[in-house]
Amino acid sequence: MEKLEPTREEINTLKGSTMLEFGATWCGYCKAAQPTITSELSHFPNIRHIKIEDGKGRRLGRSFHVKLWPTLIFLKDGVELRRLVREIDAAELKSGLALIAA
C-alpha cells in the first residue's frame, strides 16, 4: 500500500521544526545525498524529517515549486525559512538545520 503524502494544509499547520525532503528513489542525486542527510540529521533529533516521493502529478511538490531533486525545505511552524536544491553540501545542510532548530 502506497503511503499518502501529507497535504499542503497539513504541512502549513505543523508546529516546530520540520525538514521536507523531496526526491525520487531512482534519482542519482537523491541517492548520493542520503549519507550527508542522514549524518547531519543525526545531530538534530528534535527535527521532524518528512521524505516525500515526488514526481509528475504530485501536488505537494508542485505547491512548493520543486523543480530539481533532492530539494530540502526547512520549515519552522509551517513557514519555509530556507531550501537547498540538488547537490547537498554538509555545511549548508547543517546551517539550515541549525536555523530551524533554534
Phi, psi and omega in degrees: 000130181285135178285131180282137177284152177292158176276164178298323179298319178296318178296315182299334182261003179295135177264147177088203187260130181221138170244120175269137176239109177264133179185195178217147184297332182268356184286121180298320178296320180296314180298317181295329182280341187304314180300320179293315180298312180299315181297311183292321179297331181297339179274354183229069185295343181270001178268127178286131180244118179243115179267127184237119175288114185256163178166183181304132177082002178273114188293322185297315177300320179294322182295335177263005180058040178286127181241328181234154178244154344288151170240123177254128180241124182261120184241143171235118182052042175081002182252129179289126178252334181196160172214151174239140184231135172071260185277113188269117179268133184300318181294319179293322178296313179300319179298316179296318179294318180296324180300314183274344179283336184292000000 
